[in-house]
Amino acid sequence: MCNKYDPQHEAEAAMKLAAASEGADRQRLIQLALAWHQLARDPREEQGAPPDAAGRIRTSW
């Protein structure tokens, strides 16, 4: 899959637009920036015990 977007760059751009906006547009842009930031996170940071079907973290296998 070709990814032509840099999530970190997109998150920063959305936050800059949010800083210059007001009201509902500002909130929407902040949410957009947070979504891009989530995509930019290093997947290795999130490697831990996978939750079970009920959403609880497993402590043993």
C-alpha positions as CSV (number, residue, x, y, z in Angstrom):
1,M,0.0,0.0,0.0
2,C,1.4,3.4,-1.0
3,N,1.1,6.0,1.7
4,K,1.5,9.5,0.3
5,Y,0.6,11.2,3.6
6,D,2.9,12.0,6.5
7,P,0.6,11.7,9.5
8,Q,2.9,13.7,11.8
9,H,3.0,16.6,9.2
10,E,-0.8,16.4,8.8
11,A,-1.3,16.5,12.5
12,E,0.9,19.6,12.8
13,A,-0.9,21.3,9.9
14,A,-4.3,20.6,11.4
15,M,-3.2,22.0,14.8
16,K,-1.9,25.2,13.1
17,L,-5.3,25.6,11.4
18,A,-7.1,25.0,14.7
19,A,-5.1,27.7,16.4
20,A,-6.2,30.2,13.8
21,S,-9.9,29.0,13.9
22,E,-12.8,29.6,16.3
23,G,-15.8,27.7,17.5
24,A,-17.0,24.5,15.9
25,D,-14.3,24.7,13.2
26,R,-11.6,24.8,15.9
27,Q,-13.0,21.8,17.7
28,R,-13.3,19.8,14.4
29,L,-9.7,20.6,13.5
30,I,-8.4,19.6,16.9
31,Q,-10.2,16.3,16.5
32,L,-8.7,15.9,13.1
33,A,-5.2,16.6,14.4
34,L,-5.7,14.1,17.2
35,A,-6.7,11.5,14.6
36,W,-3.6,12.2,12.5
37,H,-1.5,12.0,15.7
38,Q,-2.9,8.6,16.5
39,L,-2.0,7.4,13.0
40,A,1.5,8.8,13.4
41,R,2.2,6.9,16.7
42,D,4.9,4.3,16.5
43,P,3.2,0.9,16.5
44,R,6.0,-0.4,18.8
45,E,4.8,1.9,21.5
46,E,1.5,0.1,21.6
47,Q,2.8,-3.5,21.8
48,G,1.7,-4.9,25.0
49,A,-0.6,-7.6,26.2
50,P,-3.6,-7.7,23.8
51,P,-6.9,-7.2,25.6
52,D,-9.2,-10.2,25.9
53,A,-12.7,-10.2,24.4
54,A,-14.1,-8.2,27.4
55,G,-11.4,-5.5,26.9
56,R,-9.4,-6.6,30.0
57,I,-5.6,-6.8,29.8
58,R,-4.5,-10.4,30.1
59,T,-1.9,-10.9,32.8
60,S,-1.0,-14.5,32.0
61,W,-1.4,-16.9,29.1
